[in-house]
Amino acid sequence: MTFKEATDLLSVSLEQIADAVGKTYATVLAYRTGDRIPPPEVRTRLGAFMRNHSASLLQAADEIDPPA
């Protein structure tokens, strides 16, 4: 999965992603457009952010529609 594909799935702002991976907006944009390649540590931080974000979404979904 590319950096762009991964960040498209999140539906959060590039500013939020930049903050989560410890890079500037411009750098994250360059990763998305393929002008730069994110190093492994950035991909690791993005993965952690995605896992946390998905857990938050699951919790919100359970609050809106509690499991039976």
Secondary structure, 3 states (H helix, E strand, C coil): CCHHHHHHHHCCCHHHHHHHHCCCHHHHHHHHHCCCCCCHHHHHHHHHHHHHHHHHHHHHHHHHCCCC
